[in-house]
């Protein structure tokens, strides 16, 4: 594996697949017992995930139009 002039290397596909590294993933390099260890950082909680527990709270109580009219009123 070659290092580019910018100090970059390509992580082999089998390692990316094993670690679940996708484009724009955050990774961390550390040294352990004289070896470089690559780990994937845990994904940050998405905005979608924070609101997931609220999904369906109004189900059966109001239509979306009614709720929008009430909250914008």
Biopython code that builds the backbone (N, CA, C, O; Angstrom):
import numpy as np
from Bio.PDB.StructureBuilder import StructureBuilder

atoms = [
    (1, "UNK", "N", (0.858, -1.163, 0.000)),
    (1, "UNK", "CA", (0.000, 0.000, 0.000)),
    (1, "UNK", "C", (0.906, 1.228, 0.000)),
    (1, "UNK", "O", (1.851, 1.312, 0.784)),
    (2, "UNK", "N", (0.615, 2.166, -0.874)),
    (2, "UNK", "CA", (1.427, 3.379, -0.961)),
    (2, "UNK", "C", (0.748, 4.546, -0.262)),
    (2, "UNK", "O", (-0.478, 4.637, -0.203)),
    (3, "UNK", "N", (1.576, 5.429, 0.260)),
    (3, "UNK", "CA", (1.095, 6.658, 0.881)),
    (3, "UNK", "C", (1.248, 7.771, -0.145)),
    (3, "UNK", "O", (2.299, 7.899, -0.773)),
    (4, "UNK", "N", (0.187, 8.589, -0.321)),
    (4, "UNK", "CA", (0.256, 9.692, -1.275)),
    (4, "UNK", "C", (1.110, 10.823, -0.709)),
    (4, "UNK", "O", (1.509, 10.779, 0.455)),
    (5, "UNK", "N", (1.385, 11.823, -1.519)),
    (5, "UNK", "CA", (2.174, 12.970, -1.058)),
    (5, "UNK", "C", (1.441, 13.747, 0.031)),
    (5, "UNK", "O", (2.060, 14.506, 0.777)),
    (6, "UNK", "N", (0.131, 13.559, 0.125)),
    (6, "UNK", "CA", (-0.653, 14.218, 1.177)),
    (6, "UNK", "C", (-0.769, 13.347, 2.430)),
    (6, "UNK", "O", (-1.456, 13.722, 3.380)),
    (7, "UNK", "N", (-0.105, 12.189, 2.440)),
    (7, "UNK", "CA", (-0.143, 11.304, 3.599)),
    (7, "UNK", "C", (-1.397, 10.436, 3.646)),
    (7, "UNK", "O", (-1.764, 9.939, 4.711)),
    (8, "UNK", "N", (-2.051, 10.250, 2.516)),
    (8, "UNK", "CA", (-3.286, 9.467, 2.475)),
    (8, "UNK", "C", (-3.034, 8.049, 1.981)),
    (8, "UNK", "O", (-2.138, 7.801, 1.174)),
    (9, "UNK", "N", (-3.844, 7.128, 2.485)),
    (9, "UNK", "CA", (-3.819, 5.744, 2.008)),
    (9, "UNK", "C", (-5.258, 5.321, 1.743)),
    (9, "UNK", "O", (-6.194, 5.915, 2.278)),
    (10, "UNK", "N", (-5.427, 4.312, 0.930)),
    (10, "UNK", "CA", (-6.755, 3.756, 0.676)),
    (10, "UNK", "C", (-6.955, 2.571, 1.603)),
    (10, "UNK", "O", (-6.127, 1.661, 1.647)),
    (11, "UNK", "N", (-8.063, 2.583, 2.349)),
    (11, "UNK", "CA", (-8.382, 1.460, 3.229)),
    (11, "UNK", "C", (-8.979, 0.365, 2.342)),
    (11, "UNK", "O", (-9.972, 0.604, 1.655)),
    (12, "UNK", "N", (-8.394, -0.815, 2.351)),
    (12, "UNK", "CA", (-8.903, -1.894, 1.501)),
    (12, "UNK", "C", (-10.383, -2.190, 1.761)),
    (12, "UNK", "O", (-10.861, -2.079, 2.890)),
    (13, "UNK", "N", (-11.096, -2.567, 0.700)),
    (13, "UNK", "CA", (-12.539, -2.809, 0.769)),
    (13, "UNK", "C", (-12.906, -3.834, 1.841)),
    (13, "UNK", "O", (-13.896, -3.650, 2.549)),
    (14, "UNK", "N", (-12.130, -4.905, 1.975)),
    (14, "UNK", "CA", (-12.484, -5.931, 2.961)),
    (14, "UNK", "C", (-12.420, -5.389, 4.390)),
    (14, "UNK", "O", (-13.188, -5.813, 5.253)),
    (15, "UNK", "N", (-11.507, -4.454, 4.635)),
    (15, "UNK", "CA", (-11.403, -3.846, 5.970)),
    (15, "UNK", "C", (-12.538, -2.850, 6.178)),
    (15, "UNK", "O", (-13.132, -2.801, 7.255)),
    (16, "UNK", "N", (-12.843, -2.048, 5.143)),
    (16, "UNK", "CA", (-13.977, -1.109, 5.236)),
    (16, "UNK", "C", (-15.273, -1.867, 5.500)),
    (16, "UNK", "O", (-16.082, -1.459, 6.333)),
    (17, "UNK", "N", (-15.463, -2.979, 4.783)),
    (17, "UNK", "CA", (-16.674, -3.783, 4.973)),
    (17, "UNK", "C", (-16.731, -4.364, 6.384)),
    (17, "UNK", "O", (-17.775, -4.325, 7.035)),
    (18, "UNK", "N", (-15.621, -4.893, 6.845)),
    (18, "UNK", "CA", (-15.561, -5.510, 8.176)),
    (18, "UNK", "C", (-15.884, -4.497, 9.279)),
    (18, "UNK", "O", (-16.616, -4.811, 10.218)),
    (19, "UNK", "N", (-15.337, -3.281, 9.163)),
    (19, "UNK", "CA", (-15.554, -2.251, 10.179)),
    (19, "UNK", "C", (-16.823, -1.439, 9.950)),
    (19, "UNK", "O", (-17.222, -0.654, 10.809)),
    (20, "UNK", "N", (-17.456, -1.624, 8.798)),
    (20, "UNK", "CA", (-18.665, -0.845, 8.494)),
    (20, "UNK", "C", (-18.349, 0.600, 8.184)),
    (20, "UNK", "O", (-19.118, 1.498, 8.526)),
    (21, "UNK", "N", (-17.216, 0.828, 7.536)),
    (21, "UNK", "CA", (-16.804, 2.187, 7.184)),
    (21, "UNK", "C", (-17.389, 2.542, 5.827)),
    (21, "UNK", "O", (-17.132, 1.864, 4.832)),
    (22, "UNK", "N", (-18.172, 3.602, 5.796)),
    (22, "UNK", "CA", (-18.786, 4.091, 4.572)),
    (22, "UNK", "C", (-18.213, 5.471, 4.274)),
    (22, "UNK", "O", (-17.545, 6.055, 5.127)),
    (23, "UNK", "N", (-18.462, 6.006, 3.075)),
    (23, "UNK", "CA", (-17.992, 7.368, 2.796)),
    (23, "UNK", "C", (-18.482, 8.333, 3.875)),
    (23, "UNK", "O", (-19.626, 8.250, 4.322)),
    (24, "UNK", "N", (-17.632, 9.220, 4.275)),
    (24, "UNK", "CA", (-17.883, 10.256, 5.295)),
    (24, "UNK", "C", (-17.926, 9.699, 6.719)),
    (24, "UNK", "O", (-18.315, 10.415, 7.642)),
    (25, "UNK", "N", (-17.537, 8.442, 6.915)),
    (25, "UNK", "CA", (-17.441, 7.888, 8.269)),
    (25, "UNK", "C", (-16.247, 8.527, 8.966)),
    (25, "UNK", "O", (-15.287, 8.946, 8.318)),
    (26, "UNK", "N", (-16.315, 8.596, 10.266)),
    (26, "UNK", "CA", (-15.186, 9.075, 11.053)),
    (26, "UNK", "C", (-14.421, 7.864, 11.571)),
    (26, "UNK", "O", (-15.013, 6.921, 12.096)),
    (27, "UNK", "N", (-13.113, 7.899, 11.418)),
    (27, "UNK", "CA", (-12.271, 6.814, 11.908)),
    (27, "UNK", "C", (-11.213, 7.391, 12.836)),
    (27, "UNK", "O", (-10.952, 8.594, 12.840)),
    (28, "UNK", "N", (-10.619, 6.516, 13.614)),
    (28, "UNK", "CA", (-9.588, 6.938, 14.557)),
    (28, "UNK", "C", (-8.384, 6.026, 14.418)),
    (28, "UNK", "O", (-8.525, 4.810, 14.290)),
    (29, "UNK", "N", (-7.197, 6.621, 14.444)),
    (29, "UNK", "CA", (-5.957, 5.867, 14.425)),
    (29, "UNK", "C", (-5.314, 6.010, 15.794)),
    (29, "UNK", "O", (-5.267, 7.107, 16.351)),
    (30, "UNK", "N", (-4.818, 4.903, 16.337)),
    (30, "UNK", "CA", (-4.076, 4.970, 17.596)),
    (30, "UNK", "C", (-2.955, 3.941, 17.527)),
    (30, "UNK", "O", (-2.983, 3.025, 16.706)),
    (31, "UNK", "N", (-1.982, 4.105, 18.390)),
    (31, "UNK", "CA", (-0.851, 3.179, 18.431)),
    (31, "UNK", "C", (-1.005, 2.304, 19.660)),
    (31, "UNK", "O", (-1.170, 2.802, 20.773)),
    (32, "UNK", "N", (-0.950, 0.979, 19.448)),
    (32, "UNK", "CA", (-1.064, 0.016, 20.544)),
    (32, "UNK", "C", (-0.008, -1.060, 20.345)),
    (32, "UNK", "O", (-0.001, -1.754, 19.328)),
    (33, "UNK", "N", (0.869, -1.193, 21.305)),
    (33, "UNK", "CA", (1.946, -2.192, 21.243)),
    (33, "UNK", "C", (2.772, -2.078, 19.963)),
    (33, "UNK", "O", (3.137, -3.087, 19.360)),
    (34, "UNK", "N", (3.060, -0.860, 19.558)),
    (34, "UNK", "CA", (3.892, -0.629, 18.380)),
    (34, "UNK", "C", (3.185, -0.803, 17.052)),
    (34, "UNK", "O", (3.828, -0.729, 16.005)),
    (35, "UNK", "N", (1.867, -1.036, 17.062)),
    (35, "UNK", "CA", (1.103, -1.184, 15.820)),
    (35, "UNK", "C", (0.060, -0.077, 15.725)),
    (35, "UNK", "O", (-0.442, 0.403, 16.741)),
    (36, "UNK", "N", (-0.256, 0.316, 14.520)),
    (36, "UNK", "CA", (-1.299, 1.318, 14.303)),
    (36, "UNK", "C", (-2.637, 0.593, 14.224)),
    (36, "UNK", "O", (-2.797, -0.360, 13.461)),
    (37, "UNK", "N", (-3.596, 1.058, 15.022)),
    (37, "UNK", "CA", (-4.920, 0.431, 15.067)),
    (37, "UNK", "C", (-5.937, 1.413, 14.499)),
    (37, "UNK", "O", (-5.992, 2.574, 14.903)),
    (38, "UNK", "N", (-6.734, 0.932, 13.563)),
    (38, "UNK", "CA", (-7.793, 1.742, 12.943)),
    (38, "UNK", "C", (-9.125, 1.301, 13.520)),
    (38, "UNK", "O", (-9.453, 0.115, 13.496)),
    (39, "UNK", "N", (-9.899, 2.255, 14.042)),
    (39, "UNK", "CA", (-11.236, 1.946, 14.542)),
    (39, "UNK", "C", (-12.228, 2.936, 13.965)),
    (39, "UNK", "O", (-11.885, 4.071, 13.634)),
    (40, "UNK", "N", (-13.458, 2.482, 13.852)),
    (40, "UNK", "CA", (-14.529, 3.351, 13.373)),
    (40, "UNK", "C", (-15.160, 4.003, 14.583)),
    (40, "UNK", "O", (-15.469, 3.331, 15.567)),
    (41, "UNK", "N", (-15.354, 5.321, 14.515)),
    (41, "UNK", "CA", (-16.026, 6.011, 15.605)),
    (41, "UNK", "C", (-17.507, 5.674, 15.548)),
    (41, "UNK", "O", (-18.063, 5.458, 14.471)),
    (42, "UNK", "N", (-18.133, 5.631, 16.698)),
    (42, "UNK", "CA", (-19.569, 5.376, 16.737)),
    (42, "UNK", "C", (-20.289, 6.507, 16.011)),
    (42, "UNK", "O", (-19.940, 7.673, 16.197)),
    (43, "UNK", "N", (-21.287, 6.186, 15.189)),
    (43, "UNK", "CA", (-22.001, 7.232, 14.474)),
    (43, "UNK", "C", (-22.726, 8.169, 15.439)),
    (43, "UNK", "O", (-23.278, 7.732, 16.449)),
    (44, "UNK", "N", (-22.718, 9.437, 15.121)),
    (44, "UNK", "CA", (-23.416, 10.417, 15.947)),
    (44, "UNK", "C", (-24.917, 10.198, 15.828)),
    (44, "UNK", "O", (-25.411, 9.743, 14.797)),
    (45, "UNK", "N", (-25.626, 10.522, 16.884)),
    (45, "UNK", "CA", (-27.086, 10.408, 16.822)),
    (45, "UNK", "C", (-27.621, 11.393, 15.802)),
    (45, "UNK", "O", (-27.291, 12.579, 15.833)),
    (46, "UNK", "N", (-28.420, 10.911, 14.932)),
    (46, "UNK", "CA", (-28.971, 11.783, 13.907)),
    (46, "UNK", "C", (-30.181, 12.525, 14.447)),
    (46, "UNK", "O", (-30.801, 12.107, 15.425)),
    (47, "UNK", "N", (-30.504, 13.626, 13.797)),
    (47, "UNK", "CA", (-31.692, 14.392, 14.167)),
    (47, "UNK", "C", (-32.916, 13.503, 14.021)),
    (47, "UNK", "O", (-33.834, 13.557, 14.840)),
    (48, "UNK", "N", (-32.925, 12.689, 12.983)),
    (48, "UNK", "CA", (-34.044, 11.792, 12.748)),
    (48, "UNK", "C", (-34.233, 10.848, 13.926)),
    (48, "UNK", "O", (-35.366, 10.582, 14.329)),
    (49, "UNK", "N", (-33.138, 10.338, 14.484)),
    (49, "UNK", "CA", (-33.206, 9.420, 15.612)),
    (49, "UNK", "C", (-33.782, 10.064, 16.859)),
    (49, "UNK", "O", (-34.501, 9.414, 17.617)),
    (50, "UNK", "N", (-33.476, 11.327, 17.077)),
    (50, "UNK", "CA", (-33.985, 12.024, 18.258)),
    (50, "UNK", "C", (-35.496, 12.162, 18.224)),
    (50, "UNK", "O", (-36.151, 12.144, 19.266)),
    (51, "UNK", "N", (-36.050, 12.302, 17.026)),
    (51, "UNK", "CA", (-37.484, 12.518, 16.893)),
    (51, "UNK", "C", (-38.254, 11.226, 16.619)),
    (51, "UNK", "O", (-39.484, 11.227, 16.577)),
    (52, "UNK", "N", (-37.531, 10.139, 16.437)),
    (52, "UNK", "CA", (-38.167, 8.866, 16.127)),
    (52, "UNK", "C", (-39.168, 8.450, 17.202)),
    (52, "UNK", "O", (-40.222, 7.902, 16.878)),
    (53, "UNK", "N", (-38.858, 8.699, 18.473)),
    (53, "UNK", "CA", (-39.755, 8.271, 19.548)),
    (53, "UNK", "C", (-41.071, 9.052, 19.556)),
    (53, "UNK", "O", (-42.044, 8.621, 20.175)),
    (54, "UNK", "N", (-41.104, 10.199, 18.871)),
    (54, "UNK", "CA", (-42.336, 10.978, 18.802)),
    (54, "UNK", "C", (-43.243, 10.546, 17.657)),
    (54, "UNK", "O", (-44.395, 10.972, 17.572)),
    (55, "UNK", "N", (-42.725, 9.711, 16.791)),
    (55, "UNK", "CA", (-43.492, 9.270, 15.633)),
    (55, "UNK", "C", (-44.784, 8.580, 16.078)),
    (55, "UNK", "O", (-44.765, 7.653, 16.888)),
    (56, "UNK", "N", (-45.888, 9.048, 15.538)),
    (56, "UNK", "CA", (-47.183, 8.436, 15.804)),
    (56, "UNK", "C", (-47.868, 8.900, 17.077)),
    (56, "UNK", "O", (-48.883, 8.315, 17.455)),
    (57, "UNK", "N", (-47.362, 9.926, 17.759)),
    (57, "UNK", "CA", (-47.949, 10.383, 19.012)),
    (57, "UNK", "C", (-49.372, 10.901, 18.799)),
    (57, "UNK", "O", (-50.239, 10.713, 19.653)),
    (58, "UNK", "N", (-49.602, 11.539, 17.684)),
    (58, "UNK", "CA", (-50.930, 12.095, 17.415)),
    (58, "UNK", "C", (-51.813, 11.149, 16.612)),
    (58, "UNK", "O", (-52.918, 11.522, 16.218)),
    (59, "UNK", "N", (-51.360, 9.974, 16.375)),
    (59, "UNK", "CA", (-52.084, 9.025, 15.538)),
    (59, "UNK", "C", (-53.511, 8.812, 16.047)),
    (59, "UNK", "O", (-53.729, 8.459, 17.206)),
    (60, "UNK", "N", (-54.465, 9.035, 15.160)),
    (60, "UNK", "CA", (-55.867, 8.822, 15.496)),
    (60, "UNK", "C", (-56.515, 9.969, 16.235)),
    (60, "UNK", "O", (-57.723, 9.935, 16.466)),
    (61, "UNK", "N", (-55.760, 10.984, 16.615)),
    (61, "UNK", "CA", (-56.330, 12.100, 17.378)),
    (61, "UNK", "C", (-56.673, 13.276, 16.469)),
    (61, "UNK", "O", (-57.750, 13.860, 16.587)),
    (62, "UNK", "N", (-55.772, 13.620, 15.573)),
    (62, "UNK", "CA", (-55.980, 14.741, 14.665)),
    (62, "UNK", "C", (-55.372, 14.403, 13.315)),
    (62, "UNK", "O", (-54.461, 13.583, 13.207)),
    (63, "UNK", "N", (-55.897, 15.051, 12.300)),
    (63, "UNK", "CA", (-55.250, 14.925, 11.003)),
    (63, "UNK", "C", (-54.076, 15.887, 10.991)),
    (63, "UNK", "O", (-53.993, 16.787, 11.826)),
    (64, "UNK", "N", (-53.181, 15.697, 10.052)),
    (64, "UNK", "CA", (-52.033, 16.597, 9.942)),
    (64, "UNK", "C", (-52.511, 18.018, 9.695)),
    (64, "UNK", "O", (-51.979, 18.963, 10.278)),
    (65, "UNK", "N", (-53.506, 18.178, 8.839)),
    (65, "UNK", "CA", (-54.043, 19.524, 8.553)),
    (65, "UNK", "C", (-54.574, 20.184, 9.816)),
    (65, "UNK", "O", (-54.308, 21.360, 10.066)),
    (66, "UNK", "N", (-55.323, 19.430, 10.610)),
    (66, "UNK", "CA", (-55.868, 19.993, 11.848)),
    (66, "UNK", "C", (-54.740, 20.405, 12.794)),
    (66, "UNK", "O", (-54.785, 21.484, 13.384)),
    (67, "UNK", "N", (-53.750, 19.563, 12.935)),
    (67, "UNK", "CA", (-52.646, 19.860, 13.839)),
    (67, "UNK", "C", (-51.871, 21.084, 13.365)),
    (67, "UNK", "O", (-51.514, 21.949, 14.165)),
    (68, "UNK", "N", (-51.608, 21.153, 12.044)),
    (68, "UNK", "CA", (-50.883, 22.306, 11.483)),
    (68, "UNK", "C", (-51.668, 23.602, 11.697)),
    (68, "UNK", "O", (-51.096, 24.628, 12.064)),
    (69, "UNK", "N", (-52.984, 23.545, 11.464)),
    (69, "UNK", "CA", (-53.826, 24.733, 11.642)),
    (69, "UNK", "C", (-53.792, 25.178, 13.105)),
    (69, "UNK", "O", (-53.724, 26.374, 13.390)),
    (70, "UNK", "N", (-53.838, 24.238, 14.013)),
    (70, "UNK", "CA", (-53.836, 24.546, 15.434)),
    (70, "UNK", "C", (-52.503, 25.137, 15.890)),
    (70, "UNK", "O", (-52.483, 26.094, 16.664)),
    (71, "UNK", "N", (-51.403, 24.580, 15.419)),
    (71, "UNK", "CA", (-50.096, 25.054, 15.874)),
    (71, "UNK", "C", (-49.671, 26.349, 15.204)),
    (71, "UNK", "O", (-48.860, 27.092, 15.757)),
    (72, "UNK", "N", (-50.203, 26.630, 14.029)),
    (72, "UNK", "CA", (-49.858, 27.881, 13.325)),
    (72, "UNK", "C", (-50.847, 28.978, 13.609)),
    (72, "UNK", "O", (-50.579, 30.144, 13.321)),
    (73, "UNK", "N", (-51.998, 28.626, 14.174)),
    (73, "UNK", "CA", (-53.130, 29.507, 14.406)),
    (73, "UNK", "C", (-52.805, 30.810, 14.970)),
    (73, "UNK", "O", (-53.699, 31.624, 15.201)),
]
sb = StructureBuilder()
sb.init_structure("model")
sb.init_model(0)
sb.init_chain("A")
sb.init_seg("    ")
for serial, (resi, resn, name, xyz) in enumerate(atoms, 1):
    if name == "N":
        sb.init_residue(resn, " ", resi, " ")
    sb.init_atom(name, np.array(xyz, "f"), 0.0, 1.0, " ", f" {name:<3s}", serial, name[0])
structure = sb.get_structure()
